[in-house]
Amino acid sequence: MLAYRNLVAAFRTLGVGRDRPVIAHTSLSAFGELQGGAETMLGALLAIFDTLIMPAFTYQTMITPEVGPPDNGIKYGTGRDANKMTVVFHPDMPVDRVMGVVPEALRQHPEARRSLHPILSFTGINAEVFLESQSYAEPLGPIRGLTEAGGWVLLVGVDHTRNTSIHYAERLAGRKQFIRWALTRHGIRACPGWPGCSGGFQALAPLLESVTRQVHIGSGLVQAIPLPELVETARAWIARDPLVLLCRREDCERCNEVREDVRVAG
């Protein structure tokens, strides 16, 4: 069974300065049995990194309208049943379970703060300047700030398909963005700047090998990648080939819309 000391020792070997802000994506199941679970993982991260951020997304606030703008990677009118289960966003809302249990543990930490985007919020400690940079128009504002500050991405038991920062590179490269809608205390709000699919992001890994630091913890792998290099590598690749990093699912509405957008523009 893994314990707190195993995680702390492994995170330390990555050699990321504790003064560097970090955005972490985690999966406890990748490491087998961990004594103390999510709280142990969170405690080990906070022992090594002073500024820690995680996505705290809340997909349960989303509404699918009957009609909307065209070419938006969504089938309007298909969410009637799901819309009945939609809940109003509030800052104390639990992180969606698909994000894993560690972000929820971070959200509940007494020193944590959270941004206020009704779907794509982030939570963090010592991260107010990054969290406050998010808006409806700039949902990836925290990642922009982390990149400009020389931050790092930690992939803790997950691969690049969970790496939200690549979406920021897509936006910088001019890739098509979408609109989604959320139920808020002010009514239904449009949320522009909605990113595409991340199913093809693992294809970026070979291009980042020279800057990626890795350590195994039990059965799991932890990777640390500097954000400026990651974002610029992905941005430049997409600029050269606008179809890279798209997934291969024939029924992926967002990736298909990106392909069509490239075809029309080309």
C-alpha positions in Angstrom: 0.0 0.0 0.0 1.3 3.4 -0.9 1.6 6.1 1.8 2.0 9.8 2.1 5.8 9.6 2.3 6.0 7.7 -1.0 4.1 10.4 -2.8 6.1 13.3 -1.3 9.4 11.6 -2.2 8.3 11.0 -5.8 6.9 14.5 -6.3 10.1 16.0 -5.0 12.2 14.0 -7.5 10.5 15.9 -10.3 12.6 18.9 -9.5 9.8 21.4 -10.0 10.5 24.5 -7.8 8.0 24.9 -5.1 7.6 28.5 -6.1 6.3 27.5 -9.6 2.5 27.4 -9.9 1.1 24.0 -10.8 -2.1 22.7 -12.4 -2.7 19.1 -11.6 -4.9 16.4 -13.2 -5.2 13.3 -11.1 -6.5 9.7 -11.0 -6.3 7.8 -7.7 -7.2 4.5 -9.3 -4.0 4.6 -11.3 -1.9 4.0 -8.2 -3.7 1.1 -6.6 -4.3 1.3 -2.9 -3.3 4.6 -1.3 -3.5 5.0 2.4 -5.8 8.0 3.1 -7.1 8.3 -0.4 -7.7 11.7 -1.9 -6.7 13.6 1.2 -3.3 11.9 1.2 -2.7 12.7 -2.5 -3.7 16.4 -1.9 -1.6 16.7 1.2 1.5 15.3 -0.7 0.9 17.8 -3.5 0.6 20.7 -1.1 3.8 19.6 0.7 5.8 20.1 -2.5 4.0 22.9 -4.4 3.0 26.2 -2.9 0.5 27.2 -5.6 -1.8 24.4 -6.7 -4.8 24.6 -9.1 -7.2 21.9 -10.4 -10.2 22.0 -12.7 -13.4 22.0 -10.7 -15.9 21.6 -13.6 -19.6 21.3 -13.0 -21.3 19.7 -16.0 -24.5 19.2 -14.0 -25.3 22.9 -14.6 -25.4 22.5 -18.4 -28.5 23.2 -20.5 -29.1 22.0 -24.1 -31.4 24.4 -25.8 -34.0 23.6 -28.5 -32.3 25.9 -31.0 -29.0 27.8 -31.2 -26.2 29.0 -33.5 -25.3 26.7 -36.4 -22.0 24.6 -36.6 -21.7 24.4 -32.8 -20.9 20.8 -32.3 -24.1 20.0 -30.6 -27.5 18.5 -31.4 -30.1 20.9 -30.3 -33.3 19.6 -28.8 -31.8 16.4 -27.5 -31.4 17.4 -23.9 -35.0 17.6 -22.7 -34.7 14.8 -20.1 -31.2 15.8 -19.0 -32.3 19.5 -18.7 -34.8 18.4 -16.0 -31.9 17.2 -13.9 -29.9 20.4 -14.4 -29.0 22.3 -11.2 -28.3 26.0 -10.6 -24.6 26.8 -10.2 -23.4 28.0 -6.9 -19.8 28.3 -5.6 -20.1 25.6 -3.0 -21.3 23.0 -5.6 -19.3 19.7 -5.6 -16.9 19.1 -8.4 -18.4 16.8 -11.1 -17.5 13.2 -10.2 -16.0 12.6 -13.7 -13.2 15.0 -12.6 -12.1 12.5 -9.8 -12.1 12.9 -6.1 -8.9 14.9 -5.6 -10.3 18.1 -7.1 -13.2 17.9 -4.7 -10.9 17.4 -1.8 -9.0 20.5 -2.9 -12.3 22.5 -3.2 -13.2 21.6 0.3 -9.8 22.6 1.7 -10.2 25.6 4.1 -7.6 27.6 2.3 -8.9 26.9 -1.2 -10.7 29.4 -3.4 -12.8 28.8 -6.5 -13.4 30.8 -9.7 -17.1 31.4 -10.6 -17.5 30.1 -14.2 -20.8 28.1 -14.0 -19.3 25.1 -15.9 -15.6 25.4 -16.2 -14.5 26.7 -12.8 -11.1 26.1 -11.2 -10.1 25.7 -7.6 -6.8 26.3 -5.9 -4.6 27.4 -3.0 -2.5 30.5 -3.2 -3.9 31.0 -6.7 -6.3 33.9 -6.4 -4.5 36.0 -9.1 -5.0 33.1 -11.6 -8.6 32.2 -10.5 -9.7 35.9 -10.8 -8.5 36.0 -14.4 -11.3 33.7 -15.6 -14.4 35.2 -17.2 -17.3 34.0 -19.4 -15.3 35.3 -22.4 -12.0 33.8 -21.2 -12.8 30.5 -19.5 -9.2 29.4 -19.8 -7.9 32.6 -18.3 -6.3 30.7 -15.3 -4.2 28.6 -17.7 -3.1 31.7 -19.6 -1.9 33.2 -16.3 -0.2 30.0 -15.3 1.6 29.8 -18.6 2.8 33.4 -18.4 4.0 32.8 -14.9 6.1 29.8 -16.0 3.9 27.2 -14.4 3.8 23.4 -14.8 1.3 20.8 -15.6 1.2 17.6 -13.5 -0.4 14.5 -15.0 -0.8 12.3 -11.9 -1.9 8.9 -13.2 -3.5 10.3 -16.3 -2.4 11.1 -19.9 -2.7 14.1 -22.1 -6.4 13.4 -22.9 -7.0 15.0 -19.4 -4.7 17.9 -20.0 -6.9 21.0 -20.1 -4.0 23.3 -20.9 -3.8 21.9 -24.5 -7.2 23.6 -25.0 -5.6 26.9 -24.4 -3.0 26.1 -27.1 -5.9 25.3 -29.5 -7.4 28.7 -28.8 -4.1 30.5 -29.4 -3.8 28.6 -32.7 -7.2 29.9 -33.8 -9.0 26.5 -33.7 -12.8 26.7 -33.7 -14.5 27.2 -30.3 -18.0 26.5 -29.3 -20.8 27.8 -27.1 -22.6 26.0 -24.3 -25.2 27.1 -21.8 -25.4 27.0 -18.0 -28.2 27.4 -15.4 -27.2 30.2 -13.0 -29.0 32.2 -10.4 -29.4 34.9 -13.1 -31.0 32.5 -15.5 -29.6 30.6 -18.4 -26.2 32.1 -19.5 -24.3 31.5 -22.7 -20.7 30.3 -22.1 -18.6 31.1 -25.2 -15.0 29.8 -25.7 -16.1 26.2 -25.1 -13.2 24.0 -26.1 -13.2 21.0 -28.4 -12.7 17.3 -27.8 -9.5 16.1 -26.0 -9.7 12.5 -27.2 -6.7 13.0 -29.6 -4.4 14.9 -27.3 -2.1 12.0 -26.4 -0.6 12.3 -29.9 1.3 15.4 -28.5 3.3 13.3 -26.0 6.2 12.4 -28.3 6.8 16.1 -29.1 7.1 16.8 -25.4 9.5 14.0 -24.4 12.5 16.3 -24.2 10.8 18.5 -21.6 8.7 16.0 -19.7 9.9 14.8 -16.3 8.5 11.4 -15.1 8.4 9.4 -12.0 6.7 6.1 -11.2 4.8 5.7 -7.9 3.7 2.1 -7.5 1.7 1.2 -10.6 1.1 4.8 -11.5 3.0 7.4 -13.6 3.4 11.1 -12.8 4.5 13.5 -15.5 5.5 17.1 -15.2 5.6 19.4 -18.2 6.5 23.1 -18.2 3.5 25.0 -19.5 5.2 27.5 -21.8 6.9 24.7 -23.7 3.7 22.6 -23.8 1.5 25.4 -25.0 3.9 26.6 -27.6 4.6 23.1 -29.0 0.9 22.4 -29.3 0.1 25.8 -30.8 2.8 25.6 -33.4 1.8 22.1 -34.4 -1.8 23.0 -34.8 -0.8 26.1 -36.8 1.2 23.9 -39.2 -1.5 21.2 -39.5 -5.0 22.3 -38.3 -6.2 18.8 -38.1 -3.8 17.4 -35.6 -4.9 16.4 -32.1 -8.4 15.6 -33.3 -10.0 12.4 -32.1 -10.8 9.5 -34.5 -14.4 8.9 -33.4 -16.6 9.3 -36.5 -19.5 10.6 -34.3 -17.5 13.3 -32.5 -19.5 16.4 -33.2 -16.9 18.9 -32.1 -14.0 17.3 -34.0 -16.2 17.0 -37.1 -17.1 20.6 -36.9 -13.4 21.5 -36.6 -12.6 19.5 -39.7 -15.4 21.2 -41.6 -14.2 24.6 -40.5 -10.7 23.8 -41.8 -12.2 22.5 -45.1 -14.2 25.7 -45.6 -11.3 27.9 -44.7 -8.9 26.0 -46.9 
